[in-house]
């Protein structure tokens, strides 16, 4: 048995809120949220999504934070401490593997955001026309040295912050990045909604289209709520382990979930009006939206290079706060369970994750013809993580919390001053969350 390491705590509640919120805000808020919202009826989908956030995602967020705070350990260590002599700790190990795979491609995609920020801020895109954007993106994806360079840049930045520790690294950076991220995003929204023709985009996003709200849309809303907070694999358990007991878990979780939702809505308020003002299909998702459609929009706008620089800086900040959170989940496991130092944990983790991440990035370009099981390397890893590991982890966590450690967990969640949960939370964790995630799992497969 390893000797317990004295646990640091967040210096301020604001530090925890911004760090946890940053961990939740990521690619899902801009990569996927606008697309699924537009595809499934705008505001009608948004309402179901908010309901799913309350019924499934936020209760699981409370579970993760509660596990961490009650045990002062990482996810695996928390399960070992709460359920000694059982195999439930394997769920934590599965979570670490999932986090490693997520971070292996998250580093790379985050590098794209950083690369495009520098492309616009340096003025290298100033001479391009809108129809040149696709060609430039294709050249970027087929340049191995660029893909590896920008991935490595994000790895080094993330590693430096996490290596500095909770207070001097993660908390300090989060308290700066999150407010800046929201201020810049609000600025983009203001510019977007004042464009000629922006009203059509606002209507598309905010006016309910109930004809598109079918069973598939409801499943998509629950899936989006579940994935946007990144719950189910214990990534935020480590943040909970640094949390004091002054405020209830419910109070903290509500703010984190609310901030994540606000970020997603703000992105919708920026993307839909801007896209429709310039005749872009608002149902476009993923790389075509971020790296093809939106750069073309920026190049057609007054002060487009400035706005594009701000946008990609926002995207990089959103990604960076997420890579920090994921890496800390992995590092916390190595420190708690293997007894490694923080520096060693960060160094070994980043080297290993970078190595398995490079083939995934190359699969967008030079290695795109390598297709095991009919998928590119990136698509295969993404399918394994999104369609198998995350749902399985979510179902298992909700069953554990709702049926095995319910009473202890509920006591921990309600410790402190602030918002408390009761029978409604228990019902959601015992029945709604596992059923909803299981149905999503089945539908994806």
N, C-alpha and C positions, 0 to 999 in steps of 0.2 A: 504494500500500500504506500503510495507516494505521500510525502508530508505535505499537508495543505499549504498553499502559498497565500500569504496575507493578501486579501482582495482589496484592490483600489476601488474607489467609488467616483462617480461623476462629481465634479466639483460644484456644478450647479444643475438645477433641473432643466434650464434652458439648454445646457450642453447635451444632456440626454435626449431631450425632445428633438433638437436639430440633428443629432447623430442618427437617431432612430428613424426620423422622418426622411433624412437623406438616404438611409439604407432602403427605405421603401420606394422612394421616388427614383425611377430609372427609365430604362428603355420602354417598359410596358406603358408608361404614361404618354409617350409620343409615338412609339413604334407601332403600337397595337390599338390603344384606346380610341383615337380618332376614327380609325378604319372601322372597327366593330360598331362604334356608335352610329356612324353614318350608314353602315350596311343594314343595321337592324332598327332603324326608325328614329334616330335622333333622340329627342327628349324622352320618348317612351322607353327606349332602351336604358337611358340614363336613370330613370326612376327605378327600374328593376335592378340595375346595377347598384344603386344606393341601398336598396333593400337587401341585396346579397351581401353587401359590405357589412351591414349591421348583423345579419343572421349567420354568416359563415366566416368571413375574413377577420373581422375585428375580434370575435370570440377566440379564434385561433391565435391571434396576436397576443391576447391576454394570457393564453396558455403558455406561449413561449416565454413571455416576460416573467410570468409567475414561476415557471420552472427555474429560470435563472436566478431570480431574486431569492427564492426560498432555499436554494442549495448553494448559492455562490459558486456555481460550477458551469462548465459548458454543457451542451445538450446531453452528450454521452455520460459525462460525470454526474449530471443531475439525475438521469435515469438509474445509474448505479447506486446513487445515494438514497433515492426514494424507494427503489425496488431491488434491494440487495439480494443476490442469489438467484436472480431471474435473468432471462435473456433479452429483456426489454432494452438493455443498453445497445444491442445490435441496431436498433432503430436510430440511435445517435450516430453510429458508424456509417450507416447508410446515408444519413444526412450529410456527413462530412464528404463522402464520395460525391454526392450530388452537388455540394457547394464547389468542390474542385472542378467538376465538369462545367458548371455554370460559369465559373470565373475564367475557365480556359478560353471560352469564346467571348466573354464579356470584356476581357482585356483588349481583344482585337477590335471589336466593334467600337469600344470607347476610343481606341486609337484613331479610327476613322473620323470621329467627331473632332478630335484634337487636330488631325491633319487638315480637315476642311476649315477649321477656325484659322489656322495659319495661312491657308490658301487665300482666304478672303481678306484677312487683316493685312496681308503682305501686298495685296493688290494684284496678285497673279491671275485672278479671274476677271480683272477689270476690262480686258480686251475681248472677252468671250461674248458670243451671242447666246441667246437662250437655247438654240438648237445644237450648240456645241457642248452642252453640259453632259449629255449622255456619253459622248465620245471621251470626254475627260475622265468620267467615272470609270469607264471601261479600261482606260489606260492605267488608272490608279489600281484597279483590282488585278491587273495583269503585271504589276510591278512588285515582285517579291521583296525587294529591298525596302520599298516604301511600307508595305504591309508589316514586315518584321520590325522596321525602325519605329513606327508609330505605336505598335503593340508594346515594344520594349520601353518606350517613353512612358506609357501609362503604368506599366509594371513598376518602373523605378519610382515614379511619383507616389504610387499607392504604397509601395514597400517602405519608402522613407517616412511617410505619415504614420503607418501602423507601427513601424519600428520605434518611433518616439513614444509610444505608449498611449494610454487612454486619455489622460489629461493634457499632456503637452502635444500630442499628435492628433488623435481622432476628434476629441472634444474641441480643441482650439480651432481646427480647420473647419469643422461642421458649423460652428458659431459664426464663421465668416461666410462660407460658401452658400448656406441655405438662404439667409436674408438677401444676399446678392442675386442668387438665382431667382427668387420671387420678384424682386424689384425689376430685374431685366425682363422677365417674362411678362409682367404687367405692362412694361413699356412697349413690348412687341404687340400685346393685345390692343393697346390704345391705337398704335399705328395701323394695325390690321383692320379694326372695325371702322376706321375713318376712310378706308379706301373706297373709291367709287365701285358700286356693285357688291359691297361687303354684306349688305342686308340679306342677300340670298343665302350667303353662308351662315349667317346667324339664324335665319329661319330653318335652314337645313339641320342645324345642330340643336336648336332649342324648341322647335315646334314638333310635338309628338306626331308620329305617323303610326297609328295603331295597327294599320294593315300589315306592317312588317313584323309585328310583335307576335311571333309564333313560338312553338316549343324550342326550336333551334335557337331563337334569339334569347330566350330565357336561360338556356344552358350556357350560351355565350356570355351573358351578363354575369352569371355565377362564376364562370371560369375566369373572366376578367377580374372580378373582385378578389378571387382567390389568389391569382397570380400576381396582381399588382402590388400587394403587400409583401409578397415573397415569403409567405408563411407555410409551415408544414414540414420543413426540414431542420428547424432549430437555428437558423441563422441569427435571429434576434435574441435567442436565449442568452448568448454571451453578453449582449448589451444589458439584459435584465439582471445579470449577475453583478453588474457594477452599480446597480440602482439601490438607493436607500429606501427605507420604509416610511418616509414622511407622508407621501401621497399614495393613494390607492392605484393599483395597476389599471383599474377601469378609467380613472381620470387621465392617466398618461396615454393609454391606448387610444382613447377617443380623440385626443389632440393629434397623435401620430396619424391615425387613419383619416382624420379630417384634413390634415395638411397634404397627405398623399392625394386625396380626392380633389382638393382645390387645385393642386398642380396639374392633374389630368384635365380638369375643366378649363383651366387657363390655356392649356395647350390646344384644346378644342376651339376655344374662342379666338385663338390666333390662327390656327391652321385652316379651319373651314372658311372664314371670311376671305383670307388671303388667297386660298386656292380657287375659290369660286369667282373672286374678282378678276382672276386672270385665266379663267376657263379651264382649270385643272380639276380632274375627277376627284372629288373628296373621299372616295372610297378606296383610293390607292393606299397601300400599307407598306411598311418595311423600307428596305433600301430605295425602291422607286420613289417613295414619298420624300424621304429625308435628303437623298443625294441626287435626285433627278428633278422631281417636280418643284420642290421648294427653292433650290438654287436658281432654277429658271424663273421663278416668280421674283426672287430678289433682284436678279439682273434686269428685270423689267420695271423695277420700282425706283423712285427717287431715293437717293442715299442707300441704295440696295446693298452695297458692299459693307456699309456700317451695320445695317440691320442683319445681314447674313453673319457677320462676325459675332454680333451679340447672340444670335440664335445658336450658332454652333458652340459658343462659349457656354451658353446655358445647358446645351445638351451634354457637353463635356463635364460640367459641374455635376449634373444629375447622375451621369455615369460614374464619376469619381467617388461620390459619396456612397454609391452602391458597391463599387469594388472594394472600398475601405471596409464596409460592413461585412461583406462576404469573406474577405481575407482575415478579418479579425475573428470570425467564427472558426476558421480553420486553424489559425494561430492559437486561439484560446484552447482548442482541443489538444494541440501538441504541447502546450505549456502545462495544462492540467493533467493530462493522461500519460504523457511521455516524459514529463519533467524537463523539457528543453527550455533553454533561455528564449526570450522574445526575439533577439537578433537571429539566433540560429533557426527558429521556427519560421520567421519571415523569409530568410534567405533561401532555405531549402524549399519552402512552399512555392515561392515565386519562380525559382529555377524549374522545378518540376511542372508547374502549371503552364509556364511559358512554352516548354518543350511540347506538351500535348496540345497547346493552342495554335502553334504555327501551322500544322497541317490543315486545321479547320479554316484558317484565314486563306491559305493558298488554294483551298477548294472553291473559293469564289472566282479564281482566275486560272493560274497555271495548272492547278490540279483538279479542275472542274470535271475532267473526263473520268476521274477515278470515282466510281459509283458502287460501293458495296451495298448489296440489297436494293439496288436501284436508286440510292440516294447519295448525294455528295457527303463528304466526311462531316461537314458542318451540319447538314440536314439530319444525318444519322444520330449525331450526338444530341442535337436539339430535340429530335423525336424521343430519344431515350429519356432525356431529362424531363421535358414538358409533358409527355404523354404517359410516362410510366413512373419515374422516380418521384416527381412532385406529387401527383395524385395519391400514390401509395403511401408516401410519407404523411400526407394530409389526413387520409382516412385513419391510418394507424395512430396518429397523434390525437385525433378527436375521440377515438374509441378509448385510448388510454386515459385521456383527461376526463371523459364523461362517465366511464364505467369503473375505473380502477382507482384513480387517485382524486376523485371528484371533491370529496370533503376537504382534504388537505389543501388542494389547489384553490378551492373557493375561499378558504380562510386566508390564504396568502394574497389572493387578488383583492380582497376587501380590507386588508391591513393598511392603515393610514387614513388620512383625511381626504374627503372628496367623494366622487361618484362610486357607488357600490352596485354590484350585480347580485341577482338572486335566481329565482326559479326559471326566469326567461333565459338567462345565460346557460343554465344547466340543460334546459330543453334543447337549445341550439347545439350545444356541444354533444349531447347524447344522441340526438336524432337528426336534426336538420343538416349539420355540417357533414357527418359521415355519409348520409344518404345523397346529399347534393354532390359531393366530391366523387362518390362512387359512380353516380350517373354520368358525370362529366368524363370520368375515366373510361367507362364503357363506350360512351359516344365517340370519344377520340380514337379508341382502338378500332 
